[in-house]
């Protein structure tokens, strides 16, 4: 049969086992609340902004892509914007060795009067054989269905003049997609051009534009005229017999750009330096060259990006698009289901671990978990995945707050329960200590008892019954309360547990519910303190006919201690032979006398002055009991 201690440990184990179960419920509740916010599309701008720290801000772009910048220096040298076509002719002649040239400058129709350099420009573009021209138009989002592309009205498109388009290797869209936080992260690789029907309603697509970056890549890699199409979550160049190139996108053909770094990361040359000679034309051999406005005061094509507070020029964004395509490094955002699973996993792990930790260790664990997830997001990003950051971090932080709030609420209830049970029996200091122990060992407030080594003190005011018969009832209560208050004060000084009042006396336990190795000494000190307190109360009251004195009995030994009683009424008390012996010793103790048993004597012989008396026969004992009389403390006699 299991011992009481084993049973206590078992109940403590069960209680500890319940904590993770409660924590799982808290974690699931937190995960459910955060996941609902996620699926409801709340905090979209904040969610997007929270991923900005993941992007590379000072990466190495390599030398595959070079920008020829129409900058402030070029504008001062070549005149106000827009220019004639002559500078572009000069530029293309200098870029003869380039692998591909992308113009991020819309060259307008020369008009009825013509442009003196229009024919020269057409010939220069045709000679190059690798020039990609820009296409533009107000971009409209697709209906929220897969496989539908972003689109523009054909009537609203902006294109280079037709003869130039015919001379070029191709043309591509420079339109981009701004997210809800007005930040540029995505580019549609395919754009439908739609015409209106006779009733002015949306008609079918009359053509599909490829993005400028995709057209430049096609020219540089020599992919030919193979068609480009959206297949699921990929844009594919090729046909059923051969796929020449493919890249991951969303379901509507928009690619999440993996930025190389902040603005001015890509190598660039000033337009005027290229055409006037300081820059060696060999610099551009086999390179992808992008031409566009950059670092100019009149520049309008500037965008907010996740890599820096400073806005990025459109041509440098196109460089990032091409770099992403060329090196097969598009970002794939984490799916909604993936985010939800991450939230649930973090919430459960956090809640279960936090349920076993106190506030400060829990805070430290929360910081470590957040740091661990930070490292994990970096690893995912480097692998080409853009994880959700906001909701998983919210799960970690809210979990900590929820678990700790639940713990505080639970402990507050438990503290109140313990205080209700023990607050009447012990001092405030001991009560608080009991509360802390009871939070770990709930047996202290559970019905039942356990065997402990304790010291039990019984005290009685000798002769009080006789005096009480001579006084009015109200004065009897007043006198009794004064003496009992003084006795209680001495008990609490020694951190004893006041079990009960016995009329004009009391029963006190030392060594329970809190274990006290020196419980016998504490009992003796309390008894001596009671005697001194009785004399002080008598002196203050001026009692002449009767001088209060206590008969006190103390016994040390094993006893069953706990909440004992019926279903309707339980009291914290001690039972057993030790309790009975203490009561018998008090019964035979003369006034102003403290009697103790052998076990008490053995425990206090080094601190108390004790006189051995003749063995006495007490009720319930067949053999006489060795009794000792406490005379005082050795420290007082020194």
Secondary structure, 3 states (H helix, E strand, C coil): CCCHHHHHHHHHHHHHHHHHHHHHHHHHHHHHHHHHHHHCCCCHHHHHHHCHHHCCCECCCCCCEEEEEECHHHHHHHCCCCCCCHHHHHHHHHCCCCCEEEECCCCCCCCCCCCCCHHHHHHHHHHHCCEEEEEECCCECCCCCCCCCEEEEHHHCEECCHHHHHHCCEEEECCCEECCCCCEEEEECEEEEEEECCCCCEEEEEEEEEEHHHHHHHHHHCCCCCCEEEECCEEEEECCCCEEEEEECCCCCEEECCCCECCCCCCEEEHHHHHHCCCCHHHHCCCEEEEEECCCCCCCCEEEECCEEEEEEHHHHHHHHHHHHHCCCCEEECCHHHHHHHHHHHHHHHHHHHCCCCHHHHHHHHHHHHHHHHHHHHHHHHCCEECCCHHHHHHHHHHHHHHHHHHHHHHHHHHHHHHHHHCCCCCHHHHHHHHHHHHHCHHHHCEEEEEEEEEEEEEEECCHHHHHCCCCHHHHHHHHHHHHHHHHHHHHHCCCEEEEECCCEEEEEECCCCCCCCHHHHHHHHHHHHHHHHHHHHHHHCCCCCCCCEEEEEEEEEEEEEEEECCCCEEEEEECHHHHHHHHHHHHCCCCEEEECHHHHHHHCCCEEEEECCCECCCCCCCCECCEEEEEEHHHHC
